[in-house]
Amino acid sequence: MSQDRRRILVAVDGSEQTQEAVSYLSGIVPSFETSVVLFHVMNRVPDAFWDWEKDPLTPTHLDYLKDWEMQKENRIRQFMRQARRVLVDVGIPEYSVMISIQKIREGIARDILTEAQRGYDAVVVGRTGLGGIDERMLGSVAGKTTAKLNTSAVWLVGGKPRKGKILIAMDSSAGAMRAVDHVCRMAAVKTHSISLLHVVRGISVTAAGQEQIFPEGYRQRLLEEAENEIRPAFEEATERLKAAGVKADRISIKVISGVASRAGAIIEEARQGGFGTIVVGRKGLSGIEEFDMGRVTFKLTQIAGNMALWVVA
């Protein structure tokens, strides 16, 4: 297999959100040099059984559970065949889309994380699963996978993301530039418009006396310095995008300053600008080793909602 080939793992649970994730994937990646593994971890028993008994795998239930397991496997295989057809129809060779069904070993999220260690560039997971919780909330499997997977990018897909526009949240860290490189490598960049966004928080002077401590001129100077510091990163990112085949008129840059919440400003910019995909580095400038994820990135995983969020390691 070519080293340039993109390898993508899709966590499949048979839910409507998984269908949307596959549909999203079909429109965001180039069909050439891309291979996809549709991966399902099959539980041994319905989840509700664990609420009733400590060990539901008793002779009393075994006959029923065998029928349940067979029926579930048939349903998920049919679901995965349909998912493969969606990907094949956009030009990904059928031999490049594999179906893998595995009986649960350590837990659904842990088994996905184990499989993800086998050299994938990205792991695609639906924001919610069969639990049917509010799409604005993060499901258990999606949350655990996003929090713990730090060797590959995680593409967290919520709702029905819009297609055609990608927003890359930038700072001057190495992680942000890795996010740019990930977009260059993984996305069909020639057919997408890409915006580079840098958000700078403002100093709050709402408390009594703080306006004297941080006068307007001083606050404005800090914002100007922040804009000057991000300019080289913007220029480098723009050159990398152009080298990947993005036309200059499809690249835009923007700085938003004086906001209270960087994550909130990124989401608002994505909504107003019609972006369906937000890309962010796993860690920002602080890069604190004790934390698996930066504060802004973590907040984005919680509020991205009806969008696709790429968390790039």
C-alpha positions as CSV (number, residue, x, y, z in Angstrom):
1,M,0.0,0.0,0.0
2,S,1.3,3.5,-0.9
3,Q,2.5,5.6,2.0
4,D,0.5,8.5,0.5
5,R,-2.7,6.5,0.8
6,R,-5.2,8.0,3.3
7,R,-6.5,5.5,5.9
8,I,-9.7,6.3,7.6
9,L,-11.5,4.3,10.3
10,V,-15.3,4.9,10.7
11,A,-16.9,3.8,13.9
12,V,-20.3,2.3,12.9
13,D,-23.2,1.7,15.3
14,G,-26.1,1.5,12.9
15,S,-27.6,4.9,13.9
16,E,-28.9,7.7,11.7
17,Q,-25.9,9.8,12.8
18,T,-23.5,7.1,11.5
19,Q,-25.4,7.4,8.1
20,E,-24.8,11.1,8.2
21,A,-21.1,10.6,9.1
22,V,-20.6,8.3,6.1
23,S,-22.4,10.8,3.8
24,Y,-20.2,13.6,5.1
25,L,-17.1,11.5,4.6
26,S,-18.1,10.8,1.0
27,G,-18.1,14.5,0.2
28,I,-15.0,15.6,2.1
29,V,-12.2,13.2,1.0
30,P,-10.7,12.6,-2.4
31,S,-11.8,9.3,-3.9
32,F,-8.3,8.4,-5.1
33,E,-5.7,7.0,-2.7
34,T,-8.2,6.7,0.1
35,S,-9.1,3.5,2.0
36,V,-11.8,3.2,4.6
37,V,-12.6,0.6,7.3
38,L,-16.1,0.5,8.5
39,F,-15.7,-0.8,12.0
40,H,-18.4,-2.1,14.4
41,V,-18.0,-3.4,17.9
42,M,-20.9,-5.8,18.7
43,N,-22.1,-6.1,22.2
44,R,-22.7,-9.6,23.6
45,V,-26.1,-8.7,25.0
46,P,-28.6,-5.7,24.9
47,D,-27.4,-3.0,27.3
48,A,-30.6,-3.2,29.3
49,F,-29.7,-6.7,30.5
50,W,-26.9,-5.3,32.6
51,D,-29.5,-3.3,34.5
52,W,-31.3,-6.4,35.5
53,E,-28.6,-8.9,36.3
54,K,-24.9,-8.9,37.2
55,D,-24.3,-11.6,34.7
56,P,-26.9,-11.9,32.0
57,L,-25.0,-14.7,30.1
58,T,-26.8,-17.5,32.0
59,P,-28.4,-20.6,30.5
60,T,-31.8,-19.0,31.1
61,H,-31.1,-16.3,28.5
62,L,-28.6,-17.9,26.1
63,D,-31.1,-19.2,23.5
64,Y,-32.7,-15.7,23.3
65,L,-29.4,-14.0,23.2
66,K,-28.1,-16.2,20.3
67,D,-31.2,-15.2,18.2
68,W,-30.7,-11.5,19.2
69,E,-27.0,-11.6,18.3
70,M,-27.7,-13.2,14.9
71,Q,-30.4,-10.7,14.1
72,K,-28.2,-7.7,15.1
73,E,-25.3,-8.9,13.1
74,N,-27.5,-9.3,10.0
75,R,-28.8,-5.8,10.5
76,I,-25.4,-4.2,11.0
77,R,-23.9,-6.0,8.0
78,Q,-26.8,-4.7,5.8
79,F,-26.2,-1.2,7.2
80,M,-22.5,-1.4,6.5
81,R,-23.0,-2.7,2.9
82,Q,-25.2,0.3,2.3
83,A,-22.6,2.6,3.8
84,R,-19.9,1.0,1.6
85,R,-22.2,1.7,-1.5
86,V,-22.3,5.4,-0.6
87,L,-18.5,5.6,-0.6
88,V,-18.1,3.5,-3.7
89,D,-20.6,5.6,-5.6
90,V,-18.4,8.7,-5.2
91,G,-15.4,6.9,-6.7
92,I,-13.7,5.1,-3.8
93,P,-12.8,1.6,-5.2
94,E,-14.9,-1.1,-3.6
95,Y,-11.7,-3.0,-2.6
96,S,-10.7,0.1,-0.6
97,V,-13.7,0.0,1.6
98,M,-13.5,-2.8,4.2
99,I,-16.2,-4.0,6.6
100,S,-15.0,-5.2,10.0
101,I,-17.3,-6.5,12.8
102,Q,-15.7,-7.4,16.1
103,K,-17.3,-8.8,19.2
104,I,-16.7,-6.5,22.2
105,R,-13.5,-7.2,24.2
106,E,-12.8,-4.4,26.6
107,G,-15.6,-1.9,25.8
108,I,-16.9,-0.2,22.7
109,A,-14.8,3.0,23.1
110,R,-11.7,1.0,24.2
111,D,-12.0,-1.4,21.3
112,I,-12.2,1.5,18.8
113,L,-9.2,3.1,20.4
114,T,-7.3,-0.2,20.1
115,E,-8.2,-0.5,16.4
116,A,-7.2,3.2,15.8
117,Q,-3.6,2.4,16.8
118,R,-3.2,0.4,13.5
119,G,-2.0,3.3,11.4
120,Y,-5.1,5.4,10.6
121,D,-4.9,9.0,9.6
122,A,-8.3,9.8,11.0
123,V,-11.1,8.2,13.0
124,V,-14.6,9.2,12.1
125,V,-17.2,9.0,14.9
126,G,-20.8,10.2,15.1
127,R,-21.4,12.8,17.8
128,T,-24.4,10.8,19.1
129,G,-25.3,7.1,18.6
130,L,-28.3,4.9,19.1
131,G,-28.9,6.5,22.5
132,G,-30.8,9.3,20.7
133,I,-29.7,12.1,23.0
134,D,-29.8,15.7,22.0
135,E,-27.4,16.2,19.1
136,R,-25.9,19.2,20.9
137,M,-24.6,16.8,23.6
138,L,-21.7,14.4,23.2
139,G,-22.4,10.7,23.4
140,S,-20.4,8.4,25.7
141,V,-18.4,6.6,23.0
142,A,-17.8,9.8,21.0
143,G,-16.6,11.6,24.1
144,K,-14.3,8.9,25.2
145,T,-12.8,8.4,21.8
146,T,-12.2,12.1,21.3
147,A,-10.7,12.6,24.7
148,K,-8.3,9.6,24.6
149,L,-7.2,9.2,21.0
150,N,-4.0,11.3,20.7
151,T,-2.3,9.4,17.9
152,S,-4.7,10.1,15.0
153,A,-7.1,12.9,14.2
154,V,-10.7,12.4,15.3
155,W,-13.5,13.6,13.0
156,L,-16.5,14.2,15.3
157,V,-19.6,14.4,13.1
158,G,-22.8,16.0,14.4
159,G,-26.1,16.4,12.5
160,K,-25.8,17.0,8.8
161,P,-22.7,19.2,8.3
162,R,-22.7,21.6,5.4
163,K,-20.4,20.8,2.6
164,G,-17.9,22.9,0.7
165,K,-16.4,25.1,3.3
166,I,-13.7,24.4,5.9
167,L,-12.8,26.7,8.9
168,I,-9.3,26.1,10.4
169,A,-8.9,27.7,13.9
170,M,-5.4,29.0,14.1
171,D,-2.8,30.1,16.6
172,S,1.0,30.2,16.2
173,S,1.5,26.7,17.7
174,A,2.9,23.7,15.9
175,G,-0.4,22.0,16.6
176,A,-2.3,24.5,14.5
177,M,0.1,24.0,11.6
178,R,-0.4,20.2,11.9
179,A,-4.1,20.9,11.5
180,V,-3.4,22.8,8.3
181,D,-1.2,19.9,7.0
182,H,-4.0,17.5,7.9
183,V,-6.5,19.4,5.8
184,C,-4.0,19.5,2.9
185,R,-3.5,15.8,3.1
186,M,-7.0,14.5,3.9
187,A,-9.6,16.8,2.3
188,A,-10.6,17.3,-1.3
189,V,-9.1,20.8,-1.0
190,K,-9.5,21.7,-4.7
191,T,-13.3,21.7,-4.3
192,H,-13.5,23.5,-0.9
193,S,-13.2,27.0,0.3
194,I,-10.9,27.3,3.3
195,S,-10.8,30.1,5.9
196,L,-8.0,30.6,8.5
197,L,-9.4,32.1,11.7
198,H,-7.5,33.5,14.7
199,V,-9.5,34.5,17.8
200,V,-8.1,36.8,20.5
201,R,-9.9,37.3,23.8
202,G,-10.2,40.8,25.2
203,I,-9.4,41.9,28.7
204,S,-12.6,42.3,30.7
205,V,-13.0,45.6,32.5
206,T,-16.5,45.1,33.8
207,A,-15.4,45.1,37.4
208,A,-15.1,48.4,39.2
209,G,-11.7,50.1,38.7
210,Q,-10.4,47.7,36.1
211,E,-10.8,50.3,33.3
212,Q,-8.3,52.4,35.0
213,I,-5.9,49.5,35.4
214,F,-6.2,48.4,31.8
215,P,-7.0,51.6,29.8
216,E,-8.4,51.5,26.3
217,G,-5.1,52.3,24.6
218,Y,-3.3,49.5,26.4
219,R,-6.0,47.0,25.5
220,Q,-5.9,48.0,21.9
221,R,-2.1,47.7,21.7
222,L,-2.4,44.1,23.1
223,L,-4.9,43.2,20.3
224,E,-2.7,44.7,17.6
225,E,0.3,42.8,18.9
226,A,-1.7,39.6,18.8
227,E,-2.7,40.2,15.2
228,N,0.9,40.9,14.3
229,E,2.1,37.7,15.9
230,I,-0.3,35.5,14.0
231,R,0.5,37.0,10.6
232,P,3.5,34.7,9.9
233,A,1.4,31.6,10.8
234,F,-1.3,32.8,8.4
235,E,1.3,33.3,5.6
236,E,2.8,29.9,6.2
237,A,-0.6,28.2,6.3
238,T,-1.6,29.9,3.1
239,E,1.5,28.7,1.2
240,R,0.9,25.2,2.4
241,L,-2.7,25.3,1.2
242,K,-1.7,26.7,-2.2
243,A,1.0,23.9,-2.5
244,A,-1.8,21.4,-1.9
245,G,-3.8,22.7,-4.8
246,V,-6.1,25.3,-3.2
247,K,-6.6,28.4,-5.4
248,A,-5.7,31.7,-3.8
249,D,-9.2,33.0,-4.2
250,R,-10.6,30.1,-2.2
251,I,-8.4,31.0,0.9
252,S,-9.4,33.7,3.3
253,I,-8.0,34.9,6.7
254,K,-9.8,36.6,9.6
255,V,-8.9,37.8,13.0
256,I,-11.7,38.2,15.6
257,S,-10.7,40.1,18.7
258,G,-12.1,41.3,22.0
259,V,-14.3,38.3,22.6
260,A,-15.0,36.6,26.0
261,S,-15.0,33.0,24.6
262,R,-12.7,31.8,21.8
263,A,-14.6,28.6,21.3
264,G,-17.9,30.5,21.2
265,A,-16.5,32.9,18.6
266,I,-15.3,30.0,16.4
267,I,-18.7,28.4,16.5
268,E,-20.5,31.7,15.7
269,E,-18.1,32.4,12.8
270,A,-18.8,28.9,11.4
271,R,-22.5,29.3,11.7
272,Q,-22.6,32.8,10.1
273,G,-20.1,31.8,7.4
274,G,-21.8,28.6,6.4
275,F,-18.9,26.3,7.4
276,G,-19.7,22.7,7.9
277,T,-16.2,21.6,9.1
278,I,-14.1,23.1,11.8
279,V,-10.5,22.0,12.1
280,V,-8.4,22.5,15.3
281,G,-5.2,21.3,16.8
282,R,-5.6,19.0,19.8
283,K,-3.5,21.4,21.9
284,G,-2.7,25.1,21.5
285,L,0.2,27.2,22.6
286,S,0.2,26.1,26.2
287,G,0.7,22.4,25.3
288,I,0.4,21.3,28.9
289,E,1.4,17.7,29.0
290,E,-0.9,16.9,32.0
291,F,-4.0,17.5,29.8
292,D,-5.0,15.4,26.8
293,M,-6.7,18.3,25.1
294,G,-6.5,22.1,25.1
295,R,-9.3,24.2,26.7
296,V,-10.6,25.7,23.4
297,T,-10.6,22.3,21.7
298,F,-12.4,20.6,24.6
299,K,-15.0,23.4,24.6
300,L,-15.5,22.9,20.9
301,T,-16.2,19.2,21.3
302,Q,-19.0,20.2,23.7
303,I,-20.7,22.8,21.6
304,A,-20.0,22.0,17.9
305,G,-23.5,20.5,17.5
306,N,-24.6,20.3,13.9
307,M,-21.1,20.4,12.4
308,A,-18.0,18.2,11.8
309,L,-15.1,19.0,14.2
310,W,-11.7,17.7,13.3
311,V,-9.4,17.3,16.3
312,V,-5.9,16.9,14.9
313,A,-3.2,15.4,17.1
